[in-house]
């Protein structure tokens, strides 16, 4: 199967409080679908910002490690 071919994924999100899907779009950008259930949008935004800060710190740490090689 080619990497360009769509693949079917099944996710049971019935108990998910927040769901974000980032998919490639036809114009070489991405499409973002986001839904929250049981959280208001401000709470969901705070969760996403927390994850973004964690990933940024990890990425910066990885980059510093590469620079020291």
MOPAC internal coordinates of N, CA, C and O (Angstrom, degrees):
PM7 1SCF
backbone

  N    0.0000 0     0.00 0     0.00 0    0    0    0
  C    1.4528 1     0.00 0     0.00 0    1    0    0
  C    1.5303 1   109.02 1     0.00 0    2    1    0
  O    1.2310 1   120.11 1   -46.90 1    3    2    1
  N    1.2998 1   117.40 1   133.10 1    3    2    1
  C    1.4602 1   123.22 1   178.47 1    5    3    2
  C    1.5237 1   110.54 1   -72.70 1    6    5    3
  O    1.2310 1   121.04 1   -28.70 1    7    6    5
  N    1.3251 1   115.61 1   151.30 1    7    6    5
  C    1.4746 1   119.70 1   176.76 1    9    7    6
  C    1.5152 1   111.37 1   -65.63 1   10    9    7
  O    1.2310 1   120.03 1   157.43 1   11   10    9
  N    1.3180 1   117.55 1   -22.57 1   11   10    9
  C    1.4686 1   121.87 1  -178.33 1   13   11   10
  C    1.5271 1   112.47 1   -80.83 1   14   13   11
  O    1.2310 1   120.14 1   162.51 1   15   14   13
  N    1.3405 1   117.34 1   -17.49 1   15   14   13
  C    1.4562 1   120.45 1  -178.05 1   17   15   14
  C    1.5245 1   110.14 1   -75.49 1   18   17   15
  O    1.2310 1   120.21 1   -42.45 1   19   18   17
  N    1.3397 1   117.20 1   137.55 1   19   18   17
  C    1.4673 1   119.67 1   177.21 1   21   19   18
  C    1.5199 1   110.63 1   -63.40 1   22   21   19
  O    1.2310 1   121.07 1   -32.60 1   23   22   21
  N    1.3196 1   115.57 1   147.40 1   23   22   21
  C    1.4476 1   121.70 1   177.19 1   25   23   22
  C    1.5219 1   108.18 1  -123.23 1   26   25   23
  O    1.2310 1   121.15 1   -34.08 1   27   26   25
  N    1.3020 1   115.42 1   145.92 1   27   26   25
  C    1.4507 1   121.00 1   178.69 1   29   27   26
  C    1.5173 1   109.14 1   -87.91 1   30   29   27
  O    1.2310 1   120.66 1   -51.01 1   31   30   29
  N    1.3214 1   116.35 1   128.99 1   31   30   29
  C    1.4624 1   121.86 1   176.15 1   33   31   30
  C    1.5161 1   108.53 1  -124.77 1   34   33   31
  O    1.2310 1   120.91 1   -40.00 1   35   34   33
  N    1.2986 1   115.87 1   140.00 1   35   34   33
  C    1.4558 1   120.47 1   176.82 1   37   35   34
  C    1.5227 1   108.20 1  -114.83 1   38   37   35
  O    1.2310 1   121.01 1   -54.30 1   39   38   37
  N    1.3060 1   115.67 1   125.70 1   39   38   37
  C    1.4543 1   121.40 1   178.73 1   41   39   38
  C    1.5214 1   107.64 1  -129.29 1   42   41   39
  O    1.2310 1   120.98 1   -52.14 1   43   42   41
  N    1.3218 1   115.73 1   127.86 1   43   42   41
  C    1.4525 1   119.97 1   175.99 1   45   43   42
  C    1.5216 1   107.70 1   -89.72 1   46   45   43
  O    1.2310 1   120.45 1   -82.56 1   47   46   45
  N    1.3098 1   116.74 1    97.44 1   47   46   45
  C    1.4453 1   121.28 1  -177.75 1   49   47   46
  C    1.5089 1   113.61 1  -103.60 1   50   49   47
  O    1.2310 1   120.62 1  -160.25 1   51   50   49
  N    1.3230 1   116.42 1    19.75 1   51   50   49
  C    1.4661 1   119.16 1  -176.57 1   53   51   50
  C    1.5131 1   113.21 1   -61.02 1   54   53   51
  O    1.2310 1   120.04 1   150.20 1   55   54   53
  N    1.3433 1   117.52 1   -29.80 1   55   54   53
  C    1.4621 1   119.20 1  -179.58 1   57   55   54
  C    1.5266 1   112.02 1  -104.64 1   58   57   55
  O    1.2310 1   120.35 1  -172.01 1   59   58   57
  N    1.3374 1   116.94 1     7.99 1   59   58   57
  C    1.4663 1   120.55 1  -179.15 1   61   59   58
  C    1.5307 1   110.38 1   -73.23 1   62   61   59
  O    1.2310 1   121.24 1   -44.74 1   63   62   61
  N    1.3212 1   115.24 1   135.26 1   63   62   61
  C    1.4615 1   120.05 1   174.97 1   65   63   62
  C    1.5194 1   111.29 1   -83.59 1   66   65   63
  O    1.2310 1   121.50 1   151.85 1   67   66   65
  N    1.3382 1   114.74 1   -28.15 1   67   66   65
  C    1.4525 1   120.89 1  -177.01 1   69   67   66
  C    1.5153 1   108.48 1  -147.34 1   70   69   67
  O    1.2310 1   120.51 1   -44.44 1   71   70   69
  N    1.3153 1   116.63 1   135.56 1   71   70   69
  C    1.4532 1   121.59 1  -179.80 1   73   71   70
  C    1.5189 1   108.41 1  -136.24 1   74   73   71
  O    1.2310 1   120.71 1   -53.02 1   75   74   73
  N    1.3295 1   116.25 1   126.98 1   75   74   73
  C    1.4561 1   121.46 1   177.43 1   77   75   74
  C    1.5187 1   107.69 1  -129.49 1   78   77   75
  O    1.2310 1   120.54 1   -56.60 1   79   78   77
  N    1.3112 1   116.56 1   123.40 1   79   78   77
  C    1.4573 1   122.57 1   176.31 1   81   79   78
  C    1.5196 1   108.40 1  -113.90 1   82   81   79
  O    1.2310 1   120.72 1   -52.31 1   83   82   81
  N    1.3150 1   116.23 1   127.69 1   83   82   81
  C    1.4664 1   121.84 1   177.21 1   85   83   82
  C    1.5165 1   105.83 1  -116.74 1   86   85   83
  O    1.2310 1   120.95 1   -62.91 1   87   86   85
  N    1.3287 1   115.79 1   117.09 1   87   86   85
  C    1.4568 1   120.96 1  -175.34 1   89   87   86
  C    1.5272 1   109.60 1  -125.78 1   90   89   87
  O    1.2310 1   120.53 1   -30.22 1   91   90   89
  N    1.3312 1   116.59 1   149.78 1   91   90   89
  C    1.4598 1   118.42 1   175.17 1   93   91   90
  C    1.5264 1   109.56 1   -67.72 1   94   93   91
  O    1.2310 1   121.22 1   -33.82 1   95   94   93
  N    1.3136 1   115.26 1   146.18 1   95   94   93
  C    1.4652 1   119.22 1   175.81 1   97   95   94
  C    1.5242 1   108.27 1  -111.01 1   98   97   95
  O    1.2310 1   120.61 1    -6.10 1   99   98   97
  N    1.2774 1   116.43 1   173.90 1   99   98   97
  C    1.4683 1   121.07 1  -175.15 1  101   99   98
  C    1.5213 1   112.90 1   -69.73 1  102  101   99
  O    1.2310 1   119.69 1   157.00 1  103  102  101
  N    1.3041 1   118.20 1   -23.00 1  103  102  101
  C    1.4682 1   120.93 1  -176.38 1  105  103  102
  C    1.5283 1   112.57 1   -97.04 1  106  105  103
  O    1.2310 1   120.06 1  -153.82 1  107  106  105
  N    1.3273 1   117.49 1    26.18 1  107  106  105
  C    1.4627 1   124.50 1   177.68 1  109  107  106
  C    1.5258 1   113.44 1    65.69 1  110  109  107
  O    1.2310 1   120.55 1  -160.55 1  111  110  109
  N    1.3140 1   116.56 1    19.45 1  111  110  109
  C    1.4545 1   121.99 1   172.15 1  113  111  110
  C    1.5203 1   106.99 1  -108.99 1  114  113  111
  O    1.2310 1   120.14 1    19.25 1  115  114  113
  N    1.3020 1   117.34 1  -160.75 1  115  114  113
  C    1.4626 1   120.82 1   176.68 1  117  115  114
  C    1.5231 1   110.18 1  -125.74 1  118  117  115
  O    1.2310 1   121.70 1   -23.06 1  119  118  117
  N    1.3112 1   114.34 1   156.94 1  119  118  117
  C    1.4583 1   122.65 1   172.87 1  121  119  118
  C    1.5180 1   106.91 1  -112.87 1  122  121  119
  O    1.2310 1   120.53 1   -47.05 1  123  122  121
  N    1.3200 1   116.60 1   132.95 1  123  122  121
  C    1.4598 1   121.44 1  -179.42 1  125  123  122
  C    1.5218 1   108.68 1  -116.62 1  126  125  123
  O    1.2310 1   121.11 1   -55.36 1  127  126  125
  N    1.3264 1   115.48 1   124.64 1  127  126  125
  C    1.4596 1   122.30 1   173.03 1  129  127  126
  C    1.5206 1   106.58 1  -114.66 1  130  129  127
  O    1.2310 1   120.45 1   -55.64 1  131  130  129
  N    1.3283 1   116.74 1   124.36 1  131  130  129
  C    1.4627 1   120.56 1  -178.24 1  133  131  130
  C    1.5243 1   109.27 1  -133.65 1  134  133  131
  O    1.2310 1   121.58 1   -43.05 1  135  134  133
  N    1.3267 1   114.58 1   136.95 1  135  134  133
  C    1.4611 1   120.97 1   179.37 1  137  135  134
  C    1.5223 1   108.81 1  -142.84 1  138  137  135
  O    1.2310 1   120.63 1   -36.29 1  139  138  137
  N    1.3163 1   116.39 1   143.71 1  139  138  137
  C    1.4602 1   119.30 1   173.56 1  141  139  138
  C    1.5218 1   108.53 1  -127.83 1  142  141  139
  O    1.2310 1   121.84 1   -34.27 1  143  142  141
  N    1.3226 1   114.08 1   145.73 1  143  142  141
  C    1.4578 1   121.83 1  -177.66 1  145  143  142
  C    1.5287 1   106.96 1  -140.71 1  146  145  143
  O    1.2310 1   120.35 1   -70.60 1  147  146  145
  N    1.2973 1   116.94 1   109.40 1  147  146  145
  C    1.4652 1   120.13 1  -178.77 1  149  147  146
  C    1.5178 1   111.66 1    99.36 1  150  149  147
  O    1.2310 1   120.16 1   171.36 1  151  150  149
  N    1.3106 1   117.30 1    -8.64 1  151  150  149
  C    1.4664 1   122.89 1   173.50 1  153  151  150
  C    1.5192 1   107.50 1  -121.42 1  154  153  151
  O    1.2310 1   120.49 1   -35.39 1  155  154  153
  N    1.3195 1   116.67 1   144.61 1  155  154  153
  C    1.4514 1   116.25 1   171.58 1  157  155  154
  C    1.5319 1   107.80 1   -83.12 1  158  157  155
  O    1.2310 1   120.18 1   -11.42 1  159  158  157
  N    1.3004 1   117.26 1   168.58 1  159  158  157
  C    1.4683 1   121.05 1  -173.69 1  161  159  158
  C    1.5301 1   112.27 1   -62.72 1  162  161  159
  O    1.2310 1   119.34 1   147.58 1  163  162  161
  N    1.3188 1   118.87 1   -32.42 1  163  162  161
  C    1.4641 1   121.14 1   178.18 1  165  163  162
  C    1.5276 1   110.20 1   -67.00 1  166  165  163
  O    1.2310 1   120.22 1   135.79 1  167  166  165
  N    1.3263 1   117.19 1   -44.21 1  167  166  165
  C    1.4648 1   120.33 1   177.50 1  169  167  166
  C    1.5303 1   110.75 1   -62.59 1  170  169  167
  O    1.2310 1   120.49 1   137.10 1  171  170  169
  N    1.3279 1   116.67 1   -42.90 1  171  170  169
  C    1.4624 1   120.83 1   178.78 1  173  171  170
  C    1.5264 1   110.75 1   -62.53 1  174  173  171
  O    1.2310 1   120.40 1   139.10 1  175  174  173
  N    1.3217 1   116.83 1   -40.90 1  175  174  173
  C    1.4609 1   120.57 1   178.64 1  177  175  174
  C    1.5231 1   110.90 1   -62.74 1  178  177  175
  O    1.2310 1   120.08 1   140.67 1  179  178  177
  N    1.3239 1   117.44 1   -39.33 1  179  178  177
  C    1.4651 1   120.58 1   178.60 1  181  179  178
  C    1.5238 1   111.29 1   -64.83 1  182  181  179
  O    1.2310 1   120.25 1   141.03 1  183  182  181
  N    1.3265 1   117.13 1   -38.97 1  183  182  181
  C    1.4671 1   120.71 1   177.22 1  185  183  182
  C    1.5254 1   109.68 1   -63.12 1  186  185  183
  O    1.2310 1   120.37 1   133.06 1  187  186  185
  N    1.3232 1   116.89 1   -46.94 1  187  186  185
  C    1.4648 1   120.69 1  -179.37 1  189  187  186
  C    1.5299 1   111.68 1   -64.05 1  190  189  187
  O    1.2310 1   120.08 1   141.75 1  191  190  189
  N    1.3300 1   117.45 1   -38.25 1  191  190  189
  C    1.4703 1   120.02 1   177.31 1  193  191  190
  C    1.5231 1   111.00 1   -65.71 1  194  193  191
  O    1.2310 1   120.31 1   142.43 1  195  194  193
  N    1.3241 1   117.01 1   -37.57 1  195  194  193
  C    1.4633 1   121.31 1   177.21 1  197  195  194
  C    1.5345 1   110.39 1   -61.46 1  198  197  195
  O    1.2310 1   120.78 1   132.90 1  199  198  197
  N    1.3145 1   116.12 1   -47.10 1  199  198  197
  C    1.4722 1   120.63 1   178.38 1  201  199  198
  C    1.5265 1   110.10 1   -62.46 1  202  201  199
  O    1.2310 1   120.07 1   137.25 1  203  202  201
  N    1.3155 1   117.47 1   -42.75 1  203  202  201
  C    1.4707 1   121.24 1   179.91 1  205  203  202
  C    1.5302 1   111.02 1   -61.08 1  206  205  203
  O    1.2310 1   120.10 1   137.93 1  207  206  205
  N    1.3308 1   117.42 1   -42.07 1  207  206  205
  C    1.4727 1   119.91 1   178.12 1  209  207  206
  C    1.5211 1   111.37 1   -63.93 1  210  209  207
  O    1.2310 1   120.43 1   139.24 1  211  210  209
  N    1.3374 1   116.78 1   -40.76 1  211  210  209
  C    1.4667 1   120.39 1   178.25 1  213  211  210
  C    1.5236 1   110.67 1   -63.32 1  214  213  211
  O    1.2310 1   120.01 1   131.89 1  215  214  213
  N    1.3194 1   117.59 1   -48.11 1  215  214  213
  C    1.4663 1   121.16 1  -178.66 1  217  215  214
  C    1.5199 1   110.95 1   -64.32 1  218  217  215
  O    1.2310 1   120.22 1   142.12 1  219  218  217
  N    1.3302 1   117.18 1   -37.88 1  219  218  217
  C    1.4656 1   120.43 1   179.18 1  221  219  218
  C    1.5221 1   110.04 1   -63.85 1  222  221  219
  O    1.2310 1   120.36 1   134.77 1  223  222  221
  N    1.3311 1   116.91 1   -45.23 1  223  222  221
  C    1.4677 1   120.58 1   179.48 1  225  223  222
  C    1.5260 1   110.51 1   -61.85 1  226  225  223
  O    1.2310 1   120.22 1   137.55 1  227  226  225
  N    1.3292 1   117.18 1   -42.45 1  227  226  225
  C    1.4668 1   120.79 1   178.30 1  229  227  226
  C    1.5312 1   111.00 1   -63.76 1  230  229  227
  O    1.2310 1   120.41 1   137.22 1  231  230  229
  N    1.3214 1   116.83 1   -42.78 1  231  230  229
  C    1.4666 1   120.70 1   179.89 1  233  231  230
  C    1.5231 1   111.01 1   -65.15 1  234  233  231
  O    1.2310 1   120.42 1   138.33 1  235  234  233
  N    1.3256 1   116.80 1   -41.67 1  235  234  233
  C    1.4692 1   120.05 1   178.53 1  237  235  234
  C    1.5198 1   110.84 1   -64.94 1  238  237  235
  O    1.2310 1   120.37 1   141.07 1  239  238  237
  N    1.3270 1   116.90 1   -38.93 1  239  238  237
  C    1.4564 1   121.17 1   177.94 1  241  239  238
  C    1.5256 1   110.68 1   -64.01 1  242  241  239
  O    1.2310 1   120.52 1   138.09 1  243  242  241
  N    1.3206 1   116.61 1   -41.91 1  243  242  241
  C    1.4604 1   121.37 1   178.55 1  245  243  242
  C    1.5262 1   110.59 1   -64.27 1  246  245  243
  O    1.2310 1   120.77 1   137.22 1  247  246  245
  N    1.3228 1   116.14 1   -42.78 1  247  246  245
  C    1.4697 1   120.22 1   179.29 1  249  247  246
  C    1.5215 1   111.43 1   -63.72 1  250  249  247
  O    1.2310 1   120.15 1   139.68 1  251  250  249
  N    1.3375 1   117.31 1   -40.32 1  251  250  249
  C    1.4637 1   120.40 1   177.78 1  253  251  250
  C    1.5235 1   110.93 1   -63.36 1  254  253  251
  O    1.2310 1   120.53 1   141.99 1  255  254  253
  N    1.3301 1   116.58 1   -38.01 1  255  254  253
  C    1.4593 1   121.37 1   177.56 1  257  255  254
  C    1.5093 1   111.31 1   -63.52 1  258  257  255
  O    1.2310 1   120.17 1   141.54 1  259  258  257
  N    1.3305 1   117.28 1   -38.46 1  259  258  257
  C    1.4665 1   121.25 1   178.27 1  261  259  258
  C    1.5213 1   111.09 1   -68.28 1  262  261  259
  O    1.2310 1   120.54 1   144.35 1  263  262  261
  N    1.3361 1   116.58 1   -35.65 1  263  262  261
  C    1.4585 1   120.91 1  -179.38 1  265  263  262
  C    1.5269 1   111.56 1   -68.32 1  266  265  263
  O    1.2310 1   120.59 1   151.73 1  267  266  265
  N    1.3363 1   116.49 1   -28.27 1  267  266  265
  C    1.4642 1   120.75 1  -177.92 1  269  267  266
  C    1.5239 1   113.00 1   -83.91 1  270  269  267
  O    1.2310 1   119.60 1   174.93 1  271  270  269
  N    1.3168 1   118.37 1    -5.07 1  271  270  269
  C    1.4635 1   120.88 1  -178.96 1  273  271  270
  C    1.5023 1   112.01 1   -79.65 1  274  273  271
  O    1.2310 1   120.10 1   180.00 1  275  274  273

